[in-house]
Amino acid sequence: MTFSVNYNGVELSELVSGFTAIDRGFGSVWNNTLSNQVARYGQSFVKNTLSAKTITITIRKSGIPSDWIALRKELAKVLDVNEPAPLIFGDEPNKVWYAVADGTQALSEDISNLVATGTLTFIVPEGHAYSTYTNVLNSDNSGGVNGSITPNADGSVDITINNQGTLPTWIDLKLTNNHDNGYFGIAGVNGSLELGNREEVDGVTIQHSDVLYDSKTDPKFSKFVSAAGQPHPEWTGAGTNGTIGYQEYNYKSSSGQQKTMKGVKLIDPGSQTGFRGGMTELVLPPDSNGDSGAVDFYAWFRLFTWTTALGQTGVMQILFTDENDEFVAGYGTLKDDKTGNIGTVGFWIGGPNKGQWKHIPYVANNGEQTGLKDNNTMLNDNRGQLDFAKQGATL
């Protein structure tokens, strides 16, 4: 098994045949300052300091003189740094010493036994090592070995941090306000720190955007609920007692590749004769202020429309309604061509001028008929994103 010594990103064990000794000592050189005034019994202690630390590594390289020439060149290049570089030993991978080469680096060549031995001497100016990892204290692990976070009735929070190292250390403290204010007060054992204004007299409420729903965290659209049997918000008399839900189904793409489509589709058109289908809806949750609705609103959906035979008809819509289920706006695809394969991408609006705002015809294939003027390049298995934006009263 090879023992690892890594300096400035270079694995020294790959340059030598082995390490015969490593002297890291324990601690560093302590310098004690005593009072110049000699007491009856000895001197009074004033302070002590930690000096730079020396680390020596004894190396061995088997081979012939040409191998040792190459070793000297490589070691000279590795050790040539103009500031302390990381020195890491394999038995302490989570500890790093910031060191520079110090003094004469020796390499003695024993030609008769075909082995060279030498000593690498490093000095660590700070006298101590650093941990290469950090411990995190948060609400999830409060009360464990890292410390505790205790909320108080007056709104303050007591934080006790357990430093498991051997020296004092800095902390990276991340604070988040639960309310809109501009003040933090931090009181510690050795002092206190205040940031911001306790009164925050500007009175300005800062606005930000909230993501109310994202299918990335709900890939099977489980937060959508069936609206079977409810009146269609746009088309009176449309059947809605069918079933719409999440499904995964396999199909062949225009290039003949086997693919899997995942999404929401019509599973059962229902029992109503004529125009039938289903509805599923998502009631958007309140924002971070607890308010429902928004002055500005944005939503993005992807639609995949593809008929497998001429004359198939159908409609698929994404519709937005207000708190009273009154139709606001929406978009979707309409295929009412009972003989051919022409469909339209449609955009509808509600209000006093309710109706279709715009429509774009296309052939309801999967984009494989590239020579057609209206080939389906919008809603095939490679593309089909549509979005809706509301800015104030503008849709």
C-alpha positions as CSV (number, residue, x, y, z in Angstrom):
1,M,0.0,0.0,0.0
2,T,1.4,3.4,-1.0
3,F,1.5,6.2,1.6
4,S,0.3,9.5,0.1
5,V,2.1,12.8,0.5
6,N,0.6,15.6,-1.7
7,Y,2.3,19.0,-2.0
8,N,0.8,21.8,-4.0
9,G,-1.4,19.3,-5.9
10,V,1.5,17.0,-6.8
11,E,1.5,13.4,-5.5
12,L,5.1,13.0,-4.2
13,S,4.6,9.2,-3.7
14,E,4.5,9.0,-7.5
15,L,8.0,10.5,-7.7
16,V,9.8,8.4,-5.1
17,S,10.0,4.8,-4.2
18,G,8.8,5.4,-0.7
19,F,9.0,7.4,2.5
20,T,11.1,6.0,5.4
21,A,10.3,8.6,8.0
22,I,8.0,11.6,8.6
23,D,8.4,14.0,11.5
24,R,5.4,16.1,12.2
25,G,5.9,16.3,15.9
26,F,2.9,17.4,18.0
27,G,1.9,21.0,18.3
28,S,4.7,23.5,17.5
29,V,7.4,25.5,19.3
30,W,5.9,27.4,22.2
31,N,7.5,30.7,23.1
32,N,6.8,31.8,26.6
33,T,7.2,35.5,27.7
34,L,8.0,36.0,31.3
35,S,8.2,39.1,33.4
36,N,11.6,40.8,33.6
37,Q,10.9,41.4,37.3
38,V,12.3,38.4,39.2
39,A,10.0,37.4,42.0
40,R,11.2,35.5,45.0
41,Y,10.2,32.3,43.4
42,G,10.8,32.4,39.7
43,Q,9.3,34.9,37.2
44,S,5.7,35.9,36.4
45,F,4.1,34.5,33.3
46,V,3.0,37.2,30.7
47,K,2.0,35.3,27.5
48,N,2.9,32.5,25.1
49,T,2.9,32.3,21.4
50,L,3.0,29.5,18.8
51,S,6.0,29.6,16.5
52,A,6.4,28.3,12.9
53,K,6.4,24.5,12.7
54,T,9.0,22.3,10.9
55,I,8.0,19.1,9.1
56,T,10.6,16.7,7.7
57,I,10.1,13.9,5.3
58,T,12.7,11.2,4.5
59,I,12.5,9.8,1.0
60,R,13.9,6.8,-0.8
61,K,14.4,6.4,-4.6
62,S,15.6,3.1,-6.0
63,G,17.1,3.0,-9.5
64,I,20.1,4.3,-11.4
65,P,21.8,7.7,-11.5
66,S,19.6,8.9,-14.4
67,D,16.5,8.2,-12.2
68,W,18.0,10.4,-9.5
69,I,18.7,13.2,-11.9
70,A,15.1,13.2,-13.0
71,L,14.0,13.1,-9.4
72,R,16.1,16.1,-8.4
73,K,14.6,18.1,-11.3
74,E,11.0,17.2,-10.5
75,L,11.4,17.9,-6.8
76,A,13.1,21.3,-7.5
77,K,10.1,22.2,-9.7
78,V,7.5,21.0,-7.2
79,L,9.1,22.8,-4.2
80,D,9.6,26.1,-6.1
81,V,6.7,28.1,-4.8
82,N,6.5,31.8,-3.7
83,E,3.9,31.4,-1.0
84,P,2.8,28.6,1.4
85,A,1.2,25.7,-0.5
86,P,-1.0,22.8,0.7
87,L,0.8,19.8,2.2
88,I,-1.5,16.8,2.9
89,F,-0.6,13.4,4.3
90,G,-2.5,10.3,3.5
91,D,-3.2,9.3,7.1
92,E,-4.8,12.8,7.8
93,P,-6.7,13.6,4.5
94,N,-8.9,16.2,6.2
95,K,-6.0,18.2,7.5
96,V,-3.9,20.6,5.4
97,W,-0.6,22.3,6.3
98,Y,0.3,25.5,4.3
99,A,4.0,25.0,4.0
100,V,7.1,26.1,2.0
101,A,10.4,24.4,1.5
102,D,13.0,25.5,4.1
103,G,16.8,25.2,4.1
104,T,18.8,22.7,2.1
105,Q,16.9,19.8,0.6
106,A,19.3,16.8,0.7
107,L,19.6,13.8,-1.6
108,S,22.4,11.2,-1.0
109,E,23.0,8.8,-3.9
110,D,24.3,5.3,-3.0
111,I,25.5,4.0,-6.4
112,S,26.7,0.6,-5.1
113,N,23.2,-0.3,-3.7
114,L,21.3,1.6,-6.4
115,V,19.3,3.7,-3.9
116,A,19.1,7.4,-3.1
117,T,17.9,8.8,0.2
118,G,17.1,12.3,1.1
119,T,15.2,14.7,3.4
120,L,12.6,17.3,2.4
121,T,12.2,20.0,5.0
122,F,9.1,22.2,5.2
123,I,8.3,25.1,7.4
124,V,4.6,26.0,8.3
125,P,4.7,29.7,9.1
126,E,1.3,29.7,10.9
127,G,2.4,26.8,13.0
128,H,-0.8,24.8,12.7
129,A,-2.9,22.9,10.2
130,Y,-6.4,23.7,8.8
131,S,-9.4,21.4,8.5
132,T,-10.4,20.8,4.8
133,Y,-14.1,20.4,5.7
134,T,-16.7,22.4,7.6
135,N,-19.4,21.5,10.0
136,V,-22.9,22.9,9.5
137,L,-25.2,23.8,12.3
138,N,-28.8,24.3,11.3
139,S,-32.4,23.6,12.5
140,D,-32.2,20.0,11.2
141,N,-29.2,18.9,13.4
142,S,-29.7,21.3,16.3
143,G,-29.0,19.6,19.6
144,G,-26.3,17.4,18.1
145,V,-22.5,17.4,18.3
146,N,-22.3,20.7,16.4
147,G,-24.4,22.7,18.9
148,S,-27.9,24.0,19.3
149,I,-30.3,26.7,18.0
150,T,-33.0,27.7,20.5
151,P,-35.8,30.2,19.6
152,N,-37.0,32.4,22.4
153,A,-40.4,33.8,23.2
154,D,-39.2,37.4,22.5
155,G,-38.2,36.6,19.0
156,S,-34.5,36.2,19.7
157,V,-32.6,33.1,19.1
158,D,-29.8,31.5,21.2
159,I,-27.1,29.7,19.2
160,T,-24.5,27.5,20.9
161,I,-21.7,26.3,18.6
162,N,-19.4,23.5,19.5
163,N,-15.9,24.0,18.0
164,Q,-14.5,20.5,17.7
165,G,-11.1,21.8,16.6
166,T,-8.0,22.5,18.7
167,L,-7.8,26.3,17.9
168,P,-10.3,29.2,17.8
169,T,-12.0,29.4,14.5
170,W,-14.2,31.7,12.4
171,I,-17.8,31.0,11.7
172,D,-19.8,31.7,8.5
173,L,-23.1,32.9,9.9
174,K,-26.1,33.0,7.5
175,L,-29.2,34.9,8.7
176,T,-32.6,35.1,7.1
177,N,-35.4,37.4,8.3
178,N,-38.8,35.9,8.8
179,H,-40.4,39.3,8.2
180,D,-39.7,42.4,6.1
181,N,-37.3,44.4,8.3
182,G,-33.8,45.7,8.0
183,Y,-32.1,44.8,11.3
184,F,-30.0,42.1,12.8
185,G,-28.6,42.2,16.3
186,I,-25.9,39.6,17.2
187,A,-24.6,39.3,20.8
188,G,-21.7,37.1,21.6
189,V,-19.5,36.3,24.6
190,N,-16.9,38.9,23.6
191,G,-19.1,41.6,22.2
192,S,-22.1,42.4,20.0
193,L,-22.8,43.5,16.4
194,E,-25.8,45.4,15.0
195,L,-26.7,45.6,11.4
196,G,-29.3,47.9,9.9
197,N,-32.0,50.0,11.6
198,R,-34.2,48.7,14.4
199,E,-37.1,50.9,13.4
200,E,-36.6,50.7,9.6
201,V,-38.3,54.0,9.1
202,D,-38.3,53.9,5.3
203,G,-41.5,51.8,5.5
204,V,-40.9,50.3,2.0
205,T,-42.0,46.7,1.4
206,I,-39.6,44.9,-0.9
207,Q,-41.3,42.8,-3.5
208,H,-40.0,39.7,-5.0
209,S,-41.2,36.9,-7.3
210,D,-42.6,33.6,-5.9
211,V,-42.7,30.3,-7.7
212,L,-46.2,29.1,-6.9
213,Y,-45.9,25.7,-8.7
214,D,-43.1,23.9,-10.5
215,S,-43.6,20.4,-11.9
216,K,-39.9,19.7,-11.3
217,T,-40.9,19.1,-7.6
218,D,-44.1,17.4,-8.7
219,P,-43.1,15.3,-11.8
220,K,-46.3,13.3,-11.8
221,F,-48.6,16.4,-11.4
222,S,-50.1,15.0,-8.2
223,K,-51.1,18.5,-7.0
224,F,-53.6,18.7,-9.9
225,V,-57.0,17.4,-8.9
226,S,-59.9,16.2,-11.1
227,A,-62.5,18.7,-12.1
228,A,-64.8,16.1,-13.7
229,G,-68.4,17.2,-14.0
230,Q,-67.6,20.9,-13.5
231,P,-68.7,23.5,-16.1
232,H,-66.0,24.2,-18.7
233,P,-64.9,27.8,-18.2
234,E,-64.9,28.6,-21.9
235,W,-67.1,26.3,-23.8
236,T,-70.7,25.8,-22.5
237,G,-71.9,22.2,-22.8
238,A,-68.4,20.7,-23.1
239,G,-68.3,17.2,-21.5
240,T,-65.9,17.1,-18.6
241,N,-66.8,13.8,-16.8
242,G,-63.8,11.9,-18.3
243,T,-60.5,11.3,-16.6
244,I,-57.3,13.2,-17.2
245,G,-54.1,12.1,-15.4
246,Y,-50.4,11.4,-15.5
247,Q,-49.3,8.6,-17.7
248,E,-46.1,7.2,-19.3
249,Y,-46.4,5.7,-22.7
250,N,-44.0,4.5,-25.4
251,Y,-44.0,5.5,-29.0
252,K,-41.8,5.7,-32.1
253,S,-40.4,9.1,-33.1
254,S,-40.3,10.5,-36.6
255,S,-36.8,9.0,-36.9
256,G,-38.0,5.6,-35.8
257,Q,-36.5,5.8,-32.3
258,Q,-38.4,4.2,-29.4
259,K,-39.3,7.0,-26.9
260,T,-41.2,7.4,-23.7
261,M,-43.6,10.3,-23.2
262,K,-44.4,11.4,-19.7
263,G,-47.1,13.8,-18.9
264,V,-50.8,14.5,-18.4
265,K,-53.2,13.1,-21.0
266,L,-56.8,12.0,-21.5
267,I,-57.1,8.6,-20.0
268,D,-60.9,8.1,-20.3
269,P,-63.1,10.5,-22.4
270,G,-66.1,9.9,-20.2
271,S,-69.6,8.7,-20.9
272,Q,-71.1,11.9,-22.4
273,T,-72.1,11.6,-26.1
274,G,-70.7,14.1,-28.6
275,F,-68.2,16.6,-27.3
276,R,-66.6,14.9,-24.3
277,G,-63.4,14.8,-22.3
278,G,-62.1,15.7,-18.9
279,M,-60.6,18.4,-16.8
280,T,-58.0,18.6,-14.1
281,E,-57.1,21.8,-12.2
282,L,-54.5,23.3,-10.0
283,V,-55.6,25.9,-7.4
284,L,-52.5,28.0,-7.0
285,P,-51.3,28.4,-3.3
286,P,-51.0,31.7,-1.6
287,D,-47.6,33.6,-2.0
288,S,-45.1,34.1,0.8
289,N,-47.2,36.9,2.2
290,G,-50.3,34.7,2.4
291,D,-52.0,36.5,-0.5
292,S,-53.7,34.7,-3.3
293,G,-53.4,36.1,-6.9
294,A,-50.8,38.4,-8.2
295,V,-50.4,41.7,-10.1
296,D,-47.8,40.0,-12.3
297,F,-48.0,36.4,-13.2
298,Y,-46.1,33.9,-15.4
299,A,-46.7,30.3,-16.3
300,W,-45.0,27.9,-18.7
301,F,-46.4,24.6,-20.0
302,R,-45.4,22.1,-22.7
303,L,-47.9,20.6,-25.1
304,F,-47.5,17.5,-27.3
305,T,-50.1,17.1,-30.0
306,W,-50.0,14.3,-32.6
307,T,-52.8,12.5,-34.4
308,T,-52.2,9.0,-35.6
309,A,-54.9,8.9,-38.3
310,L,-56.6,11.4,-40.6
311,G,-59.9,12.8,-39.4
312,Q,-59.2,12.5,-35.7
313,T,-60.5,15.5,-33.7
314,G,-59.9,16.9,-30.3
315,V,-59.0,19.9,-28.2
316,M,-56.5,20.4,-25.5
317,Q,-56.3,23.6,-23.5
318,I,-54.4,25.2,-20.6
319,L,-56.8,27.8,-19.1
320,F,-56.4,30.4,-16.4
321,T,-59.4,31.5,-14.3
322,D,-59.8,33.9,-11.4
323,E,-60.9,33.2,-7.8
324,N,-64.5,32.9,-9.0
325,D,-63.6,30.4,-11.8
326,E,-64.3,33.1,-14.4
327,F,-62.2,32.6,-17.5
328,V,-59.2,35.0,-17.9
329,A,-57.1,33.6,-20.7
330,G,-55.6,30.4,-22.1
331,Y,-54.0,28.6,-25.0
332,G,-54.2,25.1,-26.5
333,T,-54.6,23.1,-29.6
334,L,-57.9,22.5,-31.6
335,K,-58.3,19.8,-34.2
336,D,-61.8,20.0,-35.8
337,D,-60.8,18.8,-39.3
338,K,-62.8,15.6,-39.7
339,T,-61.3,14.5,-43.0
340,G,-57.7,15.8,-43.1
341,N,-54.9,16.5,-40.5
342,I,-55.0,20.2,-40.0
343,G,-55.1,21.6,-36.5
344,T,-54.5,25.0,-35.0
345,V,-52.7,26.4,-32.0
346,G,-55.1,28.8,-30.4
347,F,-55.0,31.6,-27.9
348,W,-58.2,32.7,-26.1
349,I,-59.1,35.6,-23.8
350,G,-62.1,36.2,-21.5
351,G,-63.7,39.3,-20.2
352,P,-66.0,41.5,-22.2
353,N,-64.3,40.7,-25.5
354,K,-64.2,37.0,-24.9
355,G,-63.1,34.9,-27.8
356,Q,-60.1,33.6,-29.8
357,W,-57.3,36.2,-29.9
358,K,-55.1,34.4,-32.4
359,H,-54.7,31.0,-34.1
360,I,-51.9,29.4,-36.1
361,P,-52.6,26.4,-38.4
362,Y,-50.3,23.4,-38.6
363,V,-50.3,19.7,-39.7
364,A,-50.9,17.5,-36.6
365,N,-48.1,15.1,-37.3
366,N,-44.9,14.7,-35.3
367,G,-42.8,17.0,-37.4
368,E,-41.5,14.3,-39.8
369,Q,-43.1,15.8,-42.9
370,T,-40.5,18.5,-43.4
371,G,-41.5,19.4,-46.9
372,L,-45.0,20.5,-45.9
373,K,-45.6,24.3,-45.5
374,D,-47.5,23.8,-42.2
375,N,-45.5,20.9,-40.9
376,N,-45.8,20.5,-37.1
377,T,-42.6,22.2,-35.9
378,M,-44.4,23.6,-32.8
379,L,-45.9,20.8,-30.8
380,N,-44.0,17.6,-31.6
381,D,-41.9,15.4,-29.3
382,N,-38.9,17.8,-29.5
383,R,-40.6,21.1,-28.8
384,G,-43.9,22.5,-27.7
385,Q,-43.4,25.1,-25.0
386,L,-46.1,27.8,-24.6
387,D,-46.2,30.4,-21.9
388,F,-48.6,32.9,-20.4
389,A,-47.7,36.3,-18.9
390,K,-49.9,38.8,-17.0
391,Q,-48.4,42.2,-16.3
392,G,-51.0,44.2,-14.4
393,A,-54.0,44.3,-16.7
394,T,-52.1,43.3,-19.8
395,L,-52.2,39.6,-20.9
